[in-house]
Every structure is written in structure tokens, then in C-alpha cells.
Amino acid sequence: MSNPFVRIVEPLDPKQPVKKFFNLSKLEDVRYARLPFSIRVLLEAAIRNCDEFLVKTGDVENILNWKVVQHKNVEVPFKPARVILQDFTGVPAVVDFAAMRDAVKKLGGDPEKINPICPADLVIDHSIQVDFNRRADSLQKNQDLEFERNKERFEFLKWGSQAFKNMRIIPPGSGIIHQVNLEYLARVVMDQDGYYYPDSVVGTDSHTTMIDGLGVLGWGVGGIEAEAVMLGQPISMVLPEVVGYKLLGSPQPLVTSTDIVLTITKHLRQVGVVGKFVEFFGPGVAQLSIADRATIANMCPEYGATAAYFPVDDISIGYLIQTGRDKEKVMCTKKYLEAVGMLRDFKNSSQDPDFTQVVELDLHTVVPCCSGPKRPQDKVAVSDMKNDFETCLGAKQGFKGFQIAPDRHNTIVKFNFEGCDFELAHGSVVIAAITSCTNTSNPSVMLGAGLLAKKAVEAGLTVKPYIKTSLSPGSGVVTYYLRESGVMTYLSQLGFDVVGYGCMTCIGNSGPLPESVVEAITQGDLVAVGVLSGNRNFEGRVHPNTRANYLASPPLVIAYAIAGTIRIDFEKEPLGVNASGKKIFLKDIWPTRNEIQAVERQFVIPGMFKEVYQKIETVNKSWNALAAPSDKLYTWNPKSTYIKSPPFFDGLTLALQTPKTIEDAYVLLSFGDSVTTDHISPAGNIARNSPAARYLTSRGLTPRDFNSYGSRRGNDAVMARGTFANIRLVNKFIDKQGPQTVHFPSGETLDVFDAAERYKQAGHPLIVLAGKEYGAGSSRDWAAKGPFLLGVKAVLAESYERIHRSNLVGMGVIPLQYLPGEDAGTLGLTGRERYTIVIPEKLKPQMKVQIKLDTGKTFHAIMRFDTDVELTYFHNGGILNYMIRKMAS
């Protein structure tokens, strides 16, 4: 490797010299010592890919002058060391690769050039659902049903693992992608071809940031951007601002890492960190375990940042040993980080870098809390939960309101379940799920939940049988230490049996509720509640019948399950009354921190991690038995409803088409704030009256075989019909929630897909109007692919979440942003106008473009192509078209 910045340092491994990627003069430059650690990793990666980085002279100087130049749009070509994918985003990625091979062949190129250069790990964790619970064989039955439903998808993925080099598949039943990455895949320092350099990763899941807690710089990207990275294309990014988040003090004894992250999420949403890095520092960081830090980093998308970085320290090194990593390699990792000035001591303030902005949190001020009922940033102290929910009942429809008439707040509906009579009311808990890598990766909260369950059972408390309880750990290690510590039996007695190793309820794979429960909720129009230890609770995500959903720590999930309602003040009201008539309060069964730590020290040991992960790729017998074709080009089955060659590359030629002005576009939908990717492209159940259901029925399927939208992402015909199909969609053109819009030429109210088809047949382009935080939530690329297939040419919004804007760019859909101080209201836009967006011949990043209305009004908006590279993608009609032309030529 000829690189002017390579520097030989002391050998860490006597078998070979170790090379470091900074010129000595740069390393000793005092400016380097003031860089945030996250920016140092970016600089390292950029210099490691020196050819791309040095296209612009002076870029190294610009980064070293970070504080001075950060607002001047310095572009950094970032090539991560690895890519990770989960199956909901991995299947469409492999579908795209297969279609790209076909396209390259048609253009006369070598199809095998479409192959990952950057190593990729695909973890299958999104397919399993909670179909069975509260029974000893729930795990096996759910896994069997998972294979029955998804056999075709799994065969396709197995073909991909054989047809493409550098792609490894972690089979279903292994765990959740981010927990597997934390406990097994992450290296912290890469050792490749005689070079040591910091590990870094991008993933096709927004919670890829979880690995930042271990000191590996990572974040989520859209599937199409990840595909380009896998093919060797660097991510073109503007040098970000870095907000320093200073942690002080120590947490109170009853506070969990969940409480801390929900507090930070609310705080940073108020600060405003979209598009920025957050880097944690201060003496309080030393009070947090790696699992605690990973929990905080996991919810980075919920507070809107790009990354939430905890630099590597001695606690990080200890975690690598605790999780069974090779001790010699870990010691080399530590020596390398020491040699290059990247091992952090959080108690040493002289190491504190310069940040764009500094905000603080005293950990001692954090109190037990939940978030909800509709957004992760809406934190509520546990002591206020009862009053807050009752206020939400009557408040105007919105993020904190359900608009239930006052005379109906105490509605009670009686129902029968398994021969016994019960009652449901507003606030009744019907789903209680210990789920998600956010919390199941943390032994302290999982063992805390187990110890609370033990005390609850011993006190004579139970959970009502109609409540859908579940435990879905992020890895087999969790089950191992819960079983070995003796608490698994008590969790099972309260209904929290292991139902699967995957994301499950956190992503809406919560499975069906009992029919009698659904009928009672519907009859009373009740605001039923889901409580989960996940990271998202957007409307319609967890379950169609739970209008209120609260994020909570695993111990609190069990507590609310026992109480059976969210309308309880734990300080004044008992969880329940045992057979002896004794009132049992939450404080009576809540385990102390010392109790939890004693059990953790005894039972969370390296041998568990080694035993689980040494057989992770071979333990699933059903996966091993799958047969897959060996051809390098995929043979598409026209009868398949799961895997279909997408139309993205139809008619693609080597010649570029000049972008044209969008003339007289209709508005397909008009939205307010915080429209999420769940609203745009739902992942959950396919409603029986939806366009997607009608399509699947026409192909001979019954509702039992519909599966979910997430599982159908390899079929564009289903996904286009599922775009904007969320049952909780709020479109300003319609006076009720639902996936419909007005087709203006006819005045008819139609399903969104049907309206878009009418516009397309008439040759009318479409746009979407939106408010702030458009595209918040999951990284799903179908939230951009779907609108593209509906004929949406541009989105005009007040602001965008980072990943979704990038996805729109990747599909050639123009992200337009109102000028500061302007929005649809100030401009008097109704959405019933027709819009002409003038695209000039010469384009520049973030340039203003003119928008003309058929009413005669004219205004300007910012075209959010933020870099020259993004403009190149736009001229090619999207990033994948660019890559095909590049490979074919």
C-alpha cells in the first residue's frame, strides 16, 4: 500500500510489524489531540483510503482544523471496515444485487463484478413472530412457523451467501443483529494485511449505532447506500458537528440504563442533534458498563444523531475479555490504541476534546421513567404515569392525545377468556414484551427483571392470562445466564417464556392478540396498552390494537404486566394482593443494585459467550438442510410472491439522461410533523382490505399466508402497494386516520396506491408535502423505493431525518426543504395546487430552486443534495444506476 501517511510503530505482535495510518508529524500535531475521538476514526478511515481522500488537496489540514472548518461543507469519503445487514433489509439488498448482475450483463459487462468488496454480515432476526407464547414449546413452535412462512426467502439468502463472496449469513435463531455485533462480530481494532486500524461499520438498520457503545464508530444507512458501500463506493459525507455530552455523577440505586437512555433521548431531541455526532465524555461515563453505554448508543436514532460515540477505555477492553474474545488479540488492541492516542481515560479531563457544543447530564438526577404513548422522546417519570395517561385520554388527537370524550374515560368492557370473566378499560395492558437488543443486551436489567420475577412469584403475584407476555432475548447468552442464575423458572411462571431470538414485538412482529381481547377493545373503542423494553413506539408499529405503547425497562415491563394497567401509582397503590390478602407494592419486590451485580459477577462469564458463538453459524438444523441453487445469476420464479426482479433498472442505458423540470405535479399526500418510515412503509401485518392484500389474494394466497410487509420486501409489487399503507397515517386531505388520499382530478377518496396508479396512467408526476422530521425512525430503503415506484418525483419538507434523506437521494427522488422560517402554512400552501419544480442545467449542492404553482404563486426551496457525489447520483437516476454504469463500463 503506497500511502504517504503510513507510519511504522512499535510491533504489537512480534510475528509482524504493525503499521499505523498517520504521519508522525500529524499525530504529534497539537490539533490532533483536540479532535473528538469520533472524528479521529473518520480521519483514520479517510487516510486509509488515501486515493479517494486526497482528490481534494488540503482535506487532512481541513479535518485537523476541525473547529474552524466544520461549517464549510468539507466532504469526507468514508469507507467503513464492515457492513452489517438484517434480513428485512438484507433480502432487498440481495434482490438488488441479483438484478444488478442481470443489468450489467445486458450492458455488456461482467456480472460478477457485482460482488461485495467490503465484508458483510447478514443476521436473520426480523422474520420470527410471537405466534405462540405462555407455553414451554413456544420457542420451537415459533421457529417452525418462521421457517414455514419464510422458506423461500431463506433459500434466496442462502443462494446469495454462495453466489457472492465476502457475504456471511448468520442463520435465524441466533439473535438480534446489534447484540450479535456487540458480543461477537465487532473487532474494535481491525488486523488485516499487516495493518491495524480502528473498526468501523455501517448497517442497514438505524440502530447500528449500538456498537458505538463499545468504541466502534458505526451508524445506520439505507439499504441502497449500503449496497454501494459493499461494492466499494465510499460514503460521501459532510464533516459533522460533534456535540459533547458530559456525564457527571452516579445513577441512583433504583435507576436502570433504560431510564438513563430515555432521559437522554428527550434531552437531545430538545437540543437538536439531527445530522450531528454525539460523543460522550466526563467522569460519569466511567460509572457505566459497556452494556449501559450500548443501550444509550442504541437509541441514537430516537434522538436524531448520526452517531452516539463512546471512545474505547479500559472498561471496553474488559468487556472484550468478558465476552470471550481472544486475550492476545485484545492485548494487541489495547497496545495499538495506546500507541496512537485513542485509548480514553474518562476521569482525565486533559483528554477532553474540543466539541461544537457541550451539554451535561448529572446521572444522579435521572429517575425511573417510561416513554410514550406514541414517541420515544416523550419521557414520563414512573411516578407521573397514571396522571399523564389520564391527561392523554382527553387531550386533542396527537402525539400526547387520544381525544376520548370525558364521559367515556371510565368505560369498562367485560369479556371471557378461556372460561373466565375479565374486564378491560382504557389503559389496560394487553401486551407486555421483554424484547429488543436495546435492553436484552444488558445483563443488569435482564437479571434485574429475573430477580423481580422471583420475588413477585414468591410474594404470590401473578399476571392475568389474557395479557400477551413474551421474552425474546438478543442472543442465546441471555438465556444461558438467566437459566444458570435460577431466575428463568420464575420468569416462565409469570408468562415470560422465551418465544424466539429476534426483534419480534419491538418491530411489530407481536403476533395476534386473543380474539376476545380484540373484540373487547373494539367494542369499547378502548385505548389498550403495550409495554415493551424496545426502542420505538410509533403509532401502528407494535400492534394495530394497542393505541398506546410505552417503552420501559425489563423490570418495569413485568411490573406493569402484574398490575394489568398503566393507570397505577406504584408509590401509593399495590401491584396486587396475594392469596393471604396482603398488599404487595413494587418497592417490596424491586431488587437492589447490589443484588443484581452479585448475580451478574457470578453468572455472566466468558465461557458462556464462547460456547454460544462458536457454533452460531451451524447450530440451526433447518437452515443447514436448506437447498439453494449454485448459479451466479439468479433464476427468477415468476410465480413467487416473495422474490421478484425489481423494475428499477428497466431500460437503463450507459448514456446519462439530463434531469428535467418537474412540471404540473399533483400532491399525493400532505403531512404534518414526525412522519416516520413506519408510516411510509410499514413492516407489520398486511391488512385484509389493503391493495397489497388484494394483490396477494389475486395470486392465490389466503390471509393466513400474507405474512408481513417486512417479509415481502423482496417483491416490489407488494411493497409499492404497501407504501403509505399504515392504518395510523394522518393525511391532511382526509378527516380521519387511514391509508387513503384524494385523487384531485376526480375528487374521489382512494387508497394511496390506487390514487397513485390513476395519476401514473394519466402521466401526472407527484410530490409529497411534509413538516418537520420527515422520515424519522427505521432506515428502511423501501420508504424511498416505494414512493419512487408510485411516481413521486420530489418531497417538500421542513426537515428530514438523515437516513431517509439519503435514501431519497439514492433513489433519485429530490428532497426539497423549505427556506428557514417558511413552511406550508406561512406560504399558504393547501396541497391542492399543482407544482412545477424548475431544475436548472447546472446544479450545486444545497442550491435554491424555484417552485411555481398553477395559482401564479412562486417561491424557492433548498434542493437537499448535500455533496457533489450526491449530485452525481441524481444525474444517474440514483446510486444503484451509477454503480451499474460504473461496473458495466
Sequence and secondary structure as in RCSB ss.txt:
>XXXX:A:sequence
MSNPFVRIVEPLDPKQPVKKFFNLSKLEDVRYARLPFSIRVLLEAAIRNCDEFLVKTGDVENILNWKVVQHKNVE
VPFKPARVILQDFTGVPAVVDFAAMRDAVKKLGGDPEKINPICPADLVIDHSIQVDFNRRADSLQKNQDLEFERN
KERFEFLKWGSQAFKNMRIIPPGSGIIHQVNLEYLARVVMDQDGYYYPDSVVGTDSHTTMIDGLGVLGWGVGGIE
AEAVMLGQPISMVLPEVVGYKLLGSPQPLVTSTDIVLTITKHLRQVGVVGKFVEFFGPGVAQLSIADRATIANMC
PEYGATAAYFPVDDISIGYLIQTGRDKEKVMCTKKYLEAVGMLRDFKNSSQDPDFTQVVELDLHTVVPCCSGPKR
PQDKVAVSDMKNDFETCLGAKQGFKGFQIAPDRHNTIVKFNFEGCDFELAHGSVVIAAITSCTNTSNPSVMLGAG
LLAKKAVEAGLTVKPYIKTSLSPGSGVVTYYLRESGVMTYLSQLGFDVVGYGCMTCIGNSGPLPESVVEAITQGD
LVAVGVLSGNRNFEGRVHPNTRANYLASPPLVIAYAIAGTIRIDFEKEPLGVNASGKKIFLKDIWPTRNEIQAVE
RQFVIPGMFKEVYQKIETVNKSWNALAAPSDKLYTWNPKSTYIKSPPFFDGLTLALQTPKTIEDAYVLLSFGDSV
TTDHISPAGNIARNSPAARYLTSRGLTPRDFNSYGSRRGNDAVMARGTFANIRLVNKFIDKQGPQTVHFPSGETL
DVFDAAERYKQAGHPLIVLAGKEYGAGSSRDWAAKGPFLLGVKAVLAESYERIHRSNLVGMGVIPLQYLPGEDAG
TLGLTGRERYTIVIPEKLKPQMKVQIKLDTGKTFHAIMRFDTDVELTYFHNGGILNYMIRKMAS
>XXXX:A:secstr
   TT EEEEEEETTEEEEESS HHHHT HHHHHS HHHHHHHHHHHHTHHHHTTSTTHHHHHHTHHHHTTS  E
EEE  SEEEEEHHHHHHHHHHHHHHHHHHHHTTS GGG S SS EEEE  SS   SS SSTTHHHHHHHHHHHHH
HHHHHHHHHHHHHSTTEEEE TTSB HHHHIIIII  SEEEETTEEEE EEEESSGGGGGGGGGT EEEE  HHH
HHHHHTT  EEEE   EEEEEEES   TT  HHHHHHHHHHHHHHH  TT EEEEESGGGGGS HHHHHHHHHTH
HHHT SEEE    HHHHHHHHHTT  HHHHHHHHHHHHHTT    TT GGG    SEEEEEEGGG   EEE SS 
TT EEEGGGHHHHHHHHHHS SBTTB    GGGTT EEEEEETTEEEEEETTBEEEEEE SHHHHT HHHHHHHH
HHHHHHHHTT    TTSEEEE  SBHHHHHHHHHTT HHHHHHTT  B  SS GGGGT      HHHHHHHHHHT
   EEEESSS   TTTS TT SEEEE  HHHHHHHHHH BS   TTTS SEE TTS EE HHHH   HHHHHHHH
HHH  HHHHHHHHTTTTT  HHHHT      SS    TT SS    GGGTT  SS      EEEEEEEEE  S  
BHHHHS  SB  TTSHHHHHHHHTT  GGG  BTGGGTT HHHHHHTTT  TT   TTSSSSSSEEEETTTTEEE
EHHHHHHHHHHTT  EEEE  SSBTBS   THHHHHHHHHTEEEEEES B HHHHHHHHHTT EEEEE TT  HH
HHT  S S EEE   SS  TT EEEEEETTS EEEEEE   SHHHHHHHHTTSHHHHHHHHHH 
